[in-house]
Amino acid sequence: MTDFAHHLAALVGARICHDLISPIGAIGNGVELVSLELRPKPEDMALLSDSAAAANAKLRFFRIAFGTAAPDQSTSRSEVVPILRDLYRSGRITLDWQSPPDLPRGEVKLAFLMLLCLEQAIPTGGSVTLRKDDAGWQATASSPRLRHDASLWSFLSDPMPARMVDAAQVQFPLAGLTLAALSRQATVDVGLNSLSVSF
């Protein structure tokens, strides 16, 4: 394993752990509250249920985004939509996923990585649309407080530059590497309140 690949693997591990700490911590808090009650309160049980669903959704999402994708492997829309619904159920981002019923796993992996990239552009919340048609993928993030860091988006065309990223940004070089593996190129268009990526 090269130093670059080793570093990316470490960043992915750190990213997964960071994102799971909150829902798993909430599960622990819920269990503690329930253990103190002879008759658990509905709100305590709701905390447990919601936190478990959030942790489960993150794990299912990361399994695709950061996992391997064999050339002959496919993922159905009926599998993707519940993952995204659970992931964004109570968050600051609304998501609209539009795709054919079945997709190559590699394309879903790339779309999930792009979704993580788009989240960086709308840190205070907004809406994201991912649409797949015959022309390819179109992913758009919209927010009145859009943030565009050109140096991060440059990883899509040059995933192995001299500088490195931290765990919160690991999706950018991974998306660039996945684009290259699928022989794709990405075009980024930035507007006043929206950022779109075609790939």
C-alpha positions as CSV (number, residue, x, y, z in Angstrom):
1,M,0.0,0.0,0.0
2,T,1.4,3.4,-1.0
3,D,1.7,6.2,1.6
4,F,-1.2,8.0,-0.1
5,A,-3.5,5.0,0.0
6,H,-2.5,4.3,3.6
7,H,-3.3,7.9,4.5
8,L,-6.7,7.8,2.8
9,A,-7.6,4.5,4.5
10,A,-6.8,6.1,7.9
11,L,-8.9,9.1,7.0
12,V,-11.8,6.9,6.0
13,G,-11.6,5.1,9.4
14,A,-11.5,8.4,11.2
15,R,-14.4,9.7,9.3
16,I,-16.6,6.7,10.0
17,C,-15.7,6.8,13.7
18,H,-16.4,10.5,13.9
19,D,-19.8,10.3,12.2
20,L,-20.9,7.3,14.4
21,I,-19.9,8.8,17.7
22,S,-23.0,11.0,18.0
23,P,-25.8,8.4,17.3
24,I,-24.0,5.7,19.3
25,G,-23.5,8.1,22.2
26,A,-27.2,8.9,22.1
27,I,-28.0,5.2,22.2
28,G,-25.9,4.9,25.3
29,N,-27.6,7.8,26.9
30,G,-31.0,6.3,26.0
31,V,-30.1,3.0,27.5
32,E,-29.0,4.7,30.7
33,L,-32.2,6.7,31.0
34,V,-34.3,3.6,30.3
35,S,-32.4,1.6,32.9
36,L,-33.3,4.2,35.6
37,E,-37.1,3.9,34.9
38,L,-39.4,1.0,35.9
39,R,-41.6,2.1,33.0
40,P,-39.5,3.7,30.3
41,K,-40.9,7.0,29.0
42,P,-42.0,7.2,25.4
43,E,-39.5,10.0,24.7
44,D,-36.7,7.8,26.0
45,M,-37.7,5.0,23.8
46,A,-38.0,7.4,20.9
47,L,-34.4,8.6,21.5
48,L,-33.2,5.0,21.4
49,S,-35.1,4.2,18.3
50,D,-34.1,7.3,16.4
51,S,-30.5,7.0,17.4
52,A,-30.3,3.4,16.4
53,A,-31.9,4.2,13.0
54,A,-29.4,7.0,12.4
55,A,-26.4,4.8,13.2
56,N,-27.8,2.0,11.0
57,A,-28.4,4.4,8.1
58,K,-24.8,5.9,8.4
59,L,-23.3,2.4,8.4
60,R,-25.3,1.3,5.3
61,F,-24.4,4.6,3.6
62,F,-20.7,4.3,4.4
63,R,-20.7,0.6,3.3
64,I,-21.5,1.8,-0.2
65,A,-19.6,5.1,-0.3
66,F,-16.4,3.8,1.2
67,G,-16.7,0.1,0.2
68,T,-15.6,-1.8,-2.9
69,A,-17.8,-2.1,-5.9
70,A,-17.3,-5.0,-8.3
71,P,-17.9,-4.3,-12.0
72,D,-20.8,-6.7,-12.2
73,Q,-22.4,-5.6,-8.9
74,S,-25.6,-3.6,-8.9
75,T,-27.6,-1.6,-6.4
76,S,-31.4,-1.0,-6.7
77,R,-33.2,2.3,-6.1
78,S,-35.3,0.4,-3.6
79,E,-32.2,-0.2,-1.5
80,V,-30.8,3.4,-1.9
81,V,-33.9,5.4,-1.2
82,P,-34.5,4.0,2.4
83,I,-30.9,4.5,3.3
84,L,-31.0,8.2,2.2
85,R,-34.5,8.7,3.8
86,D,-33.2,7.4,7.2
87,L,-30.0,9.3,6.9
88,Y,-31.6,12.7,6.2
89,R,-34.9,12.2,8.1
90,S,-34.4,14.9,10.7
91,G,-31.3,16.8,9.4
92,R,-30.7,20.2,7.9
93,I,-30.6,18.9,4.4
94,T,-33.5,17.8,2.2
95,L,-32.7,15.3,-0.5
96,D,-34.3,14.3,-3.8
97,W,-32.9,11.1,-5.4
98,Q,-34.0,10.4,-9.0
99,S,-32.6,7.3,-10.8
100,P,-33.5,4.2,-12.8
101,P,-34.6,1.2,-10.8
102,D,-31.2,-0.5,-11.0
103,L,-27.7,1.0,-11.1
104,P,-24.1,-0.3,-11.2
105,R,-22.8,-0.4,-7.7
106,G,-19.8,1.8,-8.7
107,E,-22.1,4.5,-9.9
108,V,-24.0,4.5,-6.6
109,K,-20.7,4.6,-4.8
110,L,-19.7,7.7,-6.8
111,A,-23.0,9.4,-6.3
112,F,-22.8,8.8,-2.5
113,L,-19.3,10.3,-2.5
114,M,-20.6,13.3,-4.5
115,L,-23.4,13.7,-2.0
116,L,-20.8,14.0,0.8
117,C,-18.9,16.5,-1.3
118,L,-22.1,18.6,-1.8
119,E,-22.8,18.6,2.0
120,Q,-19.5,20.6,2.4
121,A,-21.0,23.3,0.1
122,I,-24.1,23.7,2.3
123,P,-22.9,23.6,5.9
124,T,-25.9,25.4,7.3
125,G,-28.4,23.3,5.4
126,G,-30.3,23.4,2.1
127,S,-31.4,21.0,-0.6
128,V,-29.7,18.4,-2.7
129,T,-30.9,16.7,-5.9
130,L,-29.2,13.8,-7.5
131,R,-30.6,12.8,-10.9
132,K,-29.4,10.0,-13.3
133,D,-30.5,9.9,-16.9
134,D,-29.1,8.9,-20.2
135,A,-26.7,11.8,-20.2
136,G,-25.2,10.8,-16.9
137,W,-25.5,12.2,-13.3
138,Q,-26.5,15.7,-12.3
139,A,-26.0,16.6,-8.6
140,T,-27.1,20.0,-7.3
141,A,-26.8,21.6,-3.9
142,S,-28.8,24.8,-3.1
143,S,-28.6,27.1,-0.1
144,P,-28.7,30.8,0.6
145,R,-25.4,30.3,2.4
146,L,-23.4,28.4,-0.2
147,R,-19.7,27.7,0.5
148,H,-17.4,26.8,-2.4
149,D,-13.8,25.8,-1.8
150,A,-12.2,25.4,-5.2
151,S,-9.2,23.6,-3.8
152,L,-11.4,20.8,-2.5
153,W,-13.3,20.4,-5.8
154,S,-10.0,20.3,-7.7
155,F,-9.5,16.8,-6.2
156,L,-12.1,15.6,-8.7
157,S,-9.7,16.1,-11.5
158,D,-6.5,15.6,-9.6
159,P,-7.1,13.1,-6.7
160,M,-3.4,12.8,-5.8
161,P,-2.1,16.3,-5.4
162,A,0.8,17.3,-3.1
163,R,-1.5,18.5,-0.3
164,M,-3.6,16.3,1.8
165,V,-7.0,16.6,3.4
166,D,-8.5,15.8,6.8
167,A,-11.0,13.2,7.6
168,A,-14.0,15.5,7.0
169,Q,-12.8,16.1,3.4
170,V,-11.7,12.5,2.5
171,Q,-14.7,12.2,0.1
172,F,-13.1,14.6,-2.4
173,P,-10.0,12.6,-3.3
174,L,-12.0,9.4,-3.1
175,A,-14.5,10.8,-5.5
176,G,-11.7,11.8,-7.8
177,L,-10.2,8.3,-7.7
178,T,-13.6,6.7,-8.3
179,L,-14.2,9.0,-11.3
180,A,-10.9,7.9,-12.8
181,A,-11.7,4.2,-12.1
182,L,-15.0,4.6,-14.0
183,S,-13.4,6.7,-16.8
184,R,-15.5,9.7,-15.9
185,Q,-14.9,13.4,-15.7
186,A,-16.8,15.8,-13.5
187,T,-17.8,19.4,-14.4
188,V,-18.5,21.8,-11.5
189,D,-20.7,24.8,-12.0
190,V,-21.0,27.4,-9.2
191,G,-23.8,29.9,-9.0
192,L,-24.8,32.4,-6.3
193,N,-26.9,30.0,-4.3
194,S,-26.2,26.6,-5.9
195,L,-23.4,24.3,-6.9
196,S,-23.9,21.6,-9.6
197,V,-21.7,18.7,-10.6
198,S,-22.2,16.7,-13.8
199,F,-20.4,13.4,-14.1
